[in-house]
């Protein structure tokens, strides 16, 4: 179908989802500050309309990719940027289109289908004119879907516009946005009810500042409110625009005026009155703001750049993780000193699980549950820490924490000691790990010793897994498994050994269902480190969030079970060099 028609609303008719379209005729398009203003002008002029099934969006024929995306945290000058770009006649600037917001919040669509609809909708909004350059300015909370949007348009450059969070919150409190009372959006933040209350606004804003960090690369540019309108030439260069002197002058002229009162009020960055919120409660937001200031000024590389740099120099990644640990410790110190209130989100619980204090994490998730917090992560960890059935597993396209089961005192003390003695006696038959070629692992990915000659100790562990498997499947909310095989190896991690982030059921081993690790070592514990990090993961496409994980500190004679598709990592071990008995020993395997 042609895309001269503009999709302006999604609606339901019984069980059907429909799209309302309107034809602009010869009306000048998108010269007002927001998409809704253009639509209202067309409606007032009785422009032709039509209805189609929502799947009509799947058949939109794209002309070219959008020229640029504008993401922002709200009340931060993004409208000034979009209005200035619209001053060039060939620019089609779509500012906060309602149908895009409606589609992002639809919950009854399969992820792949939703992605195709979203791509078709954006192409339909951009139109068919081959000589036009299209820009989308997203609504602020669309940042929660940034990864999904960027994946659909991998070549499109984008901006992240931000402002001091205290000023943003002051403006949002004075004039609450329409999204403050959106129930679906409230569920995404883990709050019980939508509200214009400060806690709700802060939760959304914190997610908005966090969302771009893992994806900030060469396509992206950070722009501070304080830079406007002076940064407009840098923005047009970032989008790769070829402009005449007259067009640059027009963009600069529009940028001199308040975007919502064009030609009437001169734009000047506002400094608002002090926010009436506890300073300690603002700490997470202020830390994020400071991080963005460092990224923008070049004082710190963005997160995605750090990931690439770490392939060449592992110290960069270690420094970032150390800085994150310091931030976690700072927040805990403030809370313990009563200088920061207990949060209504999972901030504190996530800190505890990152630090490996699972008892404290369990207590915090209990507190959140008692307060009525129904976020999926709270429900999951409630089940995990109480040994009950985990909730329904999330959509494979969504990041989610991994369910797990921990068993302490797996064997009697004599069996545990004999396993250590037997492992040490086999020192000569251990060899450097070599994984399946299809897994593409090498010594840069994994370094430790293994053997598959486990004798009676291996059969003891396999028998334990068989006995416990029905209850493990129940707790992990997985179907009963008809065991074909229990793969097993004996591993020894000495000083400096590690295993970087990976999945156990990659392309070479897709039939692995449940992974398990049995820990045993000398007493007192002769090494430090070697912690297992179980990352919040998704599976379509496969990815994990490096800053969100549950840490397991190895305990002698304990075992952990978890689904094999979740990413996990073994941190480097610090121990006695040349003393094999001081290794971190495990019997690790997979149920197939």
C-alpha positions in Angstrom: 0.0 0.0 0.0 1.1 3.6 -0.5 2.3 5.6 2.4 1.0 9.0 1.4 -1.6 8.3 4.1 -0.5 9.1 7.7 -1.2 6.5 10.4 -2.4 8.5 13.4 -4.1 6.2 15.8 -4.3 2.5 16.7 -7.6 1.2 18.0 -9.4 -2.0 18.9 -12.6 -3.2 17.4 -13.6 -6.3 19.3 -10.8 -8.8 18.8 -9.2 -6.8 15.9 -6.5 -4.1 16.1 -7.0 -1.4 13.5 -5.0 1.6 12.2 -6.7 4.9 11.5 -5.0 6.8 8.6 -5.5 10.4 7.4 -4.6 11.9 4.1 -2.9 15.3 4.2 -3.7 16.5 0.8 -1.7 19.6 0.1 -1.4 20.7 3.7 2.1 21.6 4.9 3.1 18.7 7.2 4.7 18.6 10.7 5.5 22.3 11.0 3.8 22.5 14.5 5.8 21.4 17.6 4.2 17.9 18.0 2.6 15.2 15.8 -0.7 15.6 17.5 -0.9 19.3 16.4 -0.6 18.3 12.7 -3.2 15.5 13.1 -5.6 17.9 14.8 -5.2 20.4 12.0 -6.0 17.7 9.5 -9.0 16.5 11.5 -10.4 20.0 11.8 -10.1 20.3 8.0 -12.1 17.1 7.4 -9.3 15.4 5.6 -10.1 12.0 4.3 -9.7 9.0 6.7 -9.6 5.3 6.4 -9.3 2.2 8.6 -7.1 -0.9 8.0 -6.2 -3.9 10.0 -3.0 -3.4 11.9 -1.1 -5.9 9.7 -1.4 -3.4 6.9 1.8 -1.9 8.5 3.6 -5.1 7.5 3.2 -4.2 3.8 4.5 -0.6 4.0 7.2 -0.3 1.3 10.2 1.6 2.8 11.8 4.3 0.7 14.8 4.8 2.9 15.8 4.6 6.5 15.1 7.5 8.9 17.9 10.1 8.8 18.0 10.4 12.6 16.4 9.6 15.9 16.0 11.9 18.9 15.7 10.3 22.4 15.4 12.4 25.5 14.6 12.4 29.2 11.7 15.0 28.9 11.7 18.7 29.5 15.3 18.9 28.3 15.2 20.9 25.0 14.4 18.1 22.6 11.5 20.0 21.1 13.8 22.9 20.3 16.0 20.4 18.4 13.1 18.9 16.5 11.6 22.3 15.7 14.9 23.6 14.4 15.4 20.6 12.1 11.9 21.1 10.8 12.9 24.6 9.5 14.4 22.9 6.4 11.6 22.2 3.8 12.8 18.7 2.9 13.0 17.6 6.5 10.0 15.6 7.8 10.2 15.7 11.6 7.7 13.4 13.4 7.6 14.5 17.1 6.2 12.1 19.6 3.7 10.2 17.4 0.8 8.7 19.3 0.5 5.5 17.3 4.2 4.6 18.0 3.5 5.0 21.8 0.4 2.8 21.5 2.2 0.1 19.6 5.1 0.0 22.0 2.7 -0.7 24.9 0.7 -3.4 23.2 1.0 -6.6 25.2 -0.8 -9.1 23.1 1.7 -9.3 20.2 4.5 -11.8 19.6 7.9 -10.1 19.9 8.9 -10.7 16.2 5.5 -9.7 14.9 5.6 -6.5 17.0 9.0 -5.6 15.7 7.9 -5.9 12.1 4.8 -3.8 12.8 7.0 -1.2 14.5 9.3 -1.0 11.6 6.4 -0.6 9.2 4.8 2.1 11.3 8.0 4.2 11.4 8.4 3.8 7.6 4.7 4.8 7.2 5.3 7.9 9.3 8.3 8.9 7.3 6.3 8.8 4.0 7.3 8.1 0.4 9.1 11.3 -0.7 12.5 10.1 -1.9 14.0 13.6 -1.5 12.8 14.0 2.1 14.9 13.3 5.2 12.9 11.9 8.1 13.6 12.4 11.8 11.7 10.8 14.6 11.6 12.5 18.0 10.4 9.8 20.4 8.4 10.4 23.6 10.7 10.4 26.6 9.6 7.0 28.0 10.3 5.4 24.6 13.8 5.1 25.9 12.7 2.0 27.8 12.4 0.4 24.3 15.5 1.9 22.8 17.3 -1.4 22.3 14.4 -2.8 20.3 14.1 0.4 18.2 17.8 0.7 17.4 17.9 -3.0 16.4 15.3 -2.3 13.6 17.4 0.6 12.2 21.0 -0.3 12.8 22.4 2.5 10.5 20.4 5.4 11.8 22.3 7.9 14.0 20.7 9.1 17.2 20.8 11.7 19.9 20.4 11.3 23.7 19.3 14.7 25.1 19.4 15.1 28.9 19.3 17.6 31.7 20.1 17.9 35.3 17.5 15.4 36.8 16.5 17.9 39.6 15.4 20.4 36.9 13.5 17.7 35.0 11.7 16.5 38.1 10.8 20.0 39.1 9.2 20.6 35.7 7.4 17.2 35.7 6.1 17.9 39.2 4.8 21.3 38.1 3.2 20.0 34.9 2.7 16.2 35.2 3.0 14.5 31.9 0.2 12.3 30.5 2.4 9.2 30.8 2.5 9.6 34.6 -0.9 7.9 34.9 -0.3 5.1 32.3 -0.9 1.7 34.0 1.2 -0.2 31.4 4.1 2.1 31.9 3.8 1.8 35.7 4.2 -2.0 35.3 7.4 -1.6 33.4 8.9 0.4 36.3 7.9 -2.2 38.9 5.6 0.3 40.8 2.2 -0.8 41.9 0.1 2.1 40.5 0.7 4.9 38.0 1.1 8.2 39.7 2.5 11.7 39.3 4.0 11.3 42.7 7.7 12.0 43.0 8.7 8.3 43.5 7.1 7.3 40.2 8.6 10.1 38.2 12.0 9.4 39.7 11.7 5.7 38.8 10.9 6.4 35.2 13.6 9.1 34.9 16.2 6.7 36.4 15.3 4.1 33.8 15.5 6.8 31.1 19.1 7.8 32.1 20.2 4.1 32.3 18.7 2.8 29.0 21.1 4.4 26.5 24.3 3.5 28.4 24.8 -0.1 27.0 24.0 1.1 23.4 26.0 4.3 23.2 28.3 3.9 20.3 29.5 5.9 17.3 25.9 6.3 16.0 25.1 8.2 19.2 25.7 11.7 20.5 24.9 13.0 24.0 23.6 16.5 24.2 23.0 18.4 27.4 20.2 21.0 27.8 22.9 23.5 28.8 24.5 23.2 25.4 21.3 24.4 23.5 20.9 26.1 21.1 24.7 26.3 20.5 25.0 22.6 19.8 22.6 22.7 16.8 25.5 22.8 14.2 27.1 19.7 15.9 23.7 17.9 15.8 23.2 18.5 12.1 26.8 17.3 11.4 26.2 14.2 13.5 23.1 13.4 11.4 25.2 13.8 8.2 23.1 16.6 6.8 24.3 18.5 3.8 22.9 22.0 4.3 23.2 25.3 2.4 24.2 28.4 4.2 20.6 29.6 4.1 19.3 26.3 5.6 21.9 26.5 8.4 20.8 30.1 9.1 17.2 29.0 9.2 17.9 26.2 11.7 19.9 28.7 13.9 17.1 31.3 13.7 14.4 28.8 14.9 16.7 27.6 17.6 16.8 31.1 19.1 13.1 30.8 20.1 11.2 28.8 22.7 10.1 25.6 20.8 6.6 25.7 22.2 6.1 29.4 21.6 7.9 29.9 18.3 8.7 33.5 17.2 7.3 34.8 20.5 9.7 33.9 23.3 13.5 33.8 23.1 14.9 30.5 24.3 17.1 30.6 27.3 18.1 27.5 29.3 16.1 27.7 32.6 17.5 27.2 36.0 14.6 26.0 38.2 14.0 26.4 41.9 15.5 23.8 44.2 13.7 20.5 44.1 11.8 19.6 47.2 13.1 16.0 47.4 15.6 14.5 49.9 19.1 14.9 48.5 19.9 11.2 49.4 16.9 10.0 47.4 18.4 11.8 44.3 21.7 10.1 44.6 21.1 7.3 42.0 19.9 9.9 39.5 22.7 12.3 40.2 25.3 9.5 39.7 23.8 8.8 36.3 23.8 12.5 35.4 27.4 12.8 36.4 28.2 9.7 34.3 26.5 11.2 31.2 28.4 14.4 31.7 31.7 12.5 31.7 30.7 10.6 28.6 29.6 13.8 26.8 32.8 15.7 27.7 35.1 12.7 26.8 36.2 12.2 30.4 34.9 8.6 30.3 34.2 6.3 27.4 30.6 5.1 27.0 29.7 1.6 28.1 29.6 0.0 24.7 33.0 1.4 23.8 34.4 0.0 27.1 33.2 -3.5 26.0 35.1 -3.2 22.8 38.2 -1.8 24.5 38.1 -4.6 27.0 38.9 -7.1 24.1 42.2 -5.3 23.7 42.9 -4.4 27.3 41.0 -6.3 30.1 42.0 -3.6 32.6 39.4 -1.2 31.2 36.6 -3.6 32.0 38.0 -4.3 35.5 38.2 -0.6 36.3 34.6 -0.1 35.3 33.4 -3.0 37.4 35.4 -1.7 40.3 33.8 1.7 39.9 30.3 0.2 39.9 31.1 -1.8 43.1 32.2 1.5 44.7 28.9 3.1 43.7 27.0 0.2 45.2 29.0 0.5 48.5 28.4 4.2 48.6 24.6 3.7 48.4 24.7 1.0 51.1 26.6 3.3 53.4 24.1 6.1 52.9 21.2 3.8 53.6 22.8 2.3 56.7 23.5 5.8 58.0 19.8 6.8 57.4 21.0 9.4 54.9 19.0 7.8 52.1 15.5 6.2 52.4 14.8 2.6 51.5 13.9 2.6 47.8 10.5 1.4 46.5 12.2 -0.2 43.5 14.6 -3.2 43.5 17.7 -0.9 43.6 18.9 -2.2 47.1 18.0 -5.8 46.3 20.0 -5.7 43.1 23.0 -4.3 44.9 22.8 -7.2 47.4 22.6 -9.8 44.7 25.5 -8.2 42.8 27.6 -8.3 45.9 26.7 -12.0 46.6 24.8 -11.2 49.9 21.9 -13.5 49.0 20.4 -13.4 52.5 20.2 -9.6 52.4 18.8 -9.8 48.9 16.1 -12.2 50.0 15.1 -10.0 52.9 14.9 -6.9 50.6 12.8 -8.8 48.0 10.5 -9.9 50.9 10.2 -6.2 52.0 9.3 -5.2 48.4 6.7 -8.0 48.1 5.1 -7.0 51.4 4.8 -3.4 50.2 2.8 -4.7 47.1 5.6 -4.5 44.6 4.5 -6.9 41.8 7.5 -6.4 39.4 8.5 -9.7 37.6 11.9 -9.7 39.3 10.4 -9.4 42.7 8.1 -12.3 42.0 10.9 -14.4 40.6 13.3 -13.9 43.6 10.5 -14.4 46.0 10.1 -17.9 44.5 13.8 -18.5 44.3 14.7 -17.6 47.8 11.7 -19.5 49.3 12.2 -22.6 47.2 8.8 -22.4 45.5 7.9 -22.6 41.8 9.3 -19.7 39.7 6.8 -17.6 37.8 6.2 -18.2 34.1 9.4 -17.7 32.2 9.5 -14.3 30.4 9.3 -13.6 26.7 12.6 -14.7 25.1 13.0 -11.2 23.8 13.0 -9.6 27.2 15.9 -9.4 29.6 15.2 -11.2 32.9 17.1 -12.5 35.9 17.9 -16.2 35.9 16.0 -18.5 38.2 18.3 -20.8 40.2 18.3 -23.4 43.0 21.1 -23.6 45.6 21.7 -26.8 47.7 24.0 -26.7 50.7 25.6 -29.7 52.4 25.1 -31.8 49.4 27.1 -34.8 50.7 28.3 -35.9 54.1 31.6 -34.6 55.3 33.5 -37.9 54.5 32.3 -38.0 50.9 33.1 -34.3 50.4 36.7 -34.8 51.7 37.2 -38.0 49.6 36.2 -36.1 46.5 38.9 -33.5 47.2 41.5 -36.1 47.9 40.6 -38.0 44.7 40.8 -34.8 42.6 44.2 -33.9 44.0 45.5 -37.4 43.3 44.5 -37.0 39.6 46.6 -33.9 39.1 48.7 -35.5 36.3 45.7 -36.3 34.1 44.2 -32.8 34.1 44.7 -30.9 30.8 44.0 -27.3 29.5 40.5 -26.9 28.4 39.7 -27.1 24.7 36.1 -26.5 23.8 34.2 -27.4 20.7 35.3 -25.3 17.7 31.8 -24.1 17.0 31.7 -22.4 20.4 34.6 -20.1 19.3 36.2 -20.1 22.7 40.0 -19.8 23.2 42.4 -19.0 25.9 41.2 -15.4 25.9 37.7 -16.7 26.8 38.5 -19.5 29.2 41.6 -20.7 31.1 41.5 -23.6 33.6 42.2 -27.4 33.8 39.8 -30.2 33.3 39.6 -34.0 33.3 36.8 -36.3 32.3 38.2 -39.2 34.3 36.2 -38.8 37.5 35.7 -42.4 38.5 33.3 -43.1 41.4 33.1 -39.5 42.4 31.5 -38.6 39.0 28.9 -41.3 39.4 28.1 -40.0 42.9 27.4 -36.5 41.5 25.3 -37.9 38.6 23.2 -39.9 41.1 22.6 -36.8 43.1 21.5 -34.8 40.1 19.1 -37.6 39.0 17.6 -37.7 42.5 17.1 -34.0 42.8 16.1 -33.2 39.2 12.2 -33.5 39.6 12.2 -30.9 42.4 14.8 -28.7 40.5 12.5 -28.7 37.4 9.5 -27.8 39.6 11.4 -24.8 41.2 12.7 -23.6 37.8 9.2 -23.9 36.3 10.6 -26.2 33.6 8.8 -29.3 32.2 9.9 -32.7 33.5 13.0 -33.9 31.7 13.5 -37.4 30.4 17.2 -37.6 30.9 19.2 -38.6 27.9 22.6 -37.8 29.4 24.3 -36.0 32.3 27.4 -34.4 30.9 30.1 -33.9 33.6 33.6 -32.8 33.9 36.0 -32.2 36.9 37.5 -28.7 36.7 40.4 -27.1 38.6 40.8 -23.3 38.7 44.2 -22.2 39.9 45.6 -18.7 40.4 44.4 -16.4 37.5 42.0 -18.9 35.9 38.6 -17.7 34.7 35.8 -18.4 32.3 34.3 -15.3 30.7 30.5 -14.8 30.0 29.0 -17.5 27.9 25.9 -19.7 27.5 26.1 -23.5 28.0 23.6 -24.3 25.2 25.2 -22.4 22.3 25.2 -23.5 18.7 27.4 -26.5 19.5 25.3 -27.8 22.3 21.6 -26.7 21.8 20.2 -29.7 23.7 21.6 -28.7 27.1 18.6 -27.9 29.4 19.9 -27.4 33.0 23.4 -26.6 34.1 24.8 -27.4 37.5 28.0 -26.8 39.5 29.1 -28.7 42.6 31.8 -26.8 44.6 34.4 -28.5 46.8 37.7 -27.2 48.1 40.1 -27.5 51.1 39.2 -25.9 54.4 39.8 -23.2 55.3 39.1 -21.9 51.8 42.5 -21.5 50.2 41.6 -19.0 47.4 39.6 -15.8 46.8 37.5 -14.9 43.8 36.2 -17.5 41.4 32.7 -16.2 41.9 29.9 -17.3 39.5 28.0 -14.4 38.0 24.6 -15.4 36.6 23.5 -12.6 34.3 20.1 -11.2 33.5 19.7 -12.5 29.9 17.5 -12.7 26.9 17.4 -15.2 24.1 16.0 -13.5 20.9 18.6 -12.3 20.1 21.0 -13.8 22.6 22.4 -11.1 24.9 23.0 -10.2 28.6 23.2 -7.1 30.8 26.7 -6.9 32.3 25.6 -4.6 35.2 22.7 -6.9 36.3 23.6 -10.3 37.8 23.4 -12.5 40.8 26.7 -13.4 42.3 27.4 -16.8 43.9 30.4 -17.0 46.1 31.7 -20.6 46.1 31.0 -22.6 49.3 32.4 -26.0 50.0 30.0 -28.9 49.5 27.3 -26.7 47.8 25.6 -27.0 44.4 23.8 -24.6 42.1 21.3 -25.4 39.3 20.1 -23.0 36.6 18.7 -23.1 33.0 21.5 -23.5 30.5 20.5 -20.6 28.2 21.4 -18.0 30.8 24.7 -16.2 30.4 27.1 -16.7 33.2 30.8 -16.1 34.1 33.5 -17.3 36.4 35.6 -14.5 37.8 39.4 -14.9 38.0 40.7 -16.9 41.0 43.4 -15.5 43.4 45.1 -18.4 45.2 48.4 -20.1 45.9 50.5 -20.6 42.8 51.9 -24.1 42.4 49.7 -25.7 45.1 47.2 -27.9 43.3 45.2 -28.7 46.5 44.5 -25.0 46.8 42.5 -24.9 43.6 38.8 -24.0 43.2 37.5 -27.5 42.3 34.1 -28.1 40.7 32.1 -31.0 39.2 30.2 -29.0 36.5 27.8 -30.4 34.0 24.6 -30.3 32.0 21.4 -32.3 31.9 20.6 -33.2 28.3 
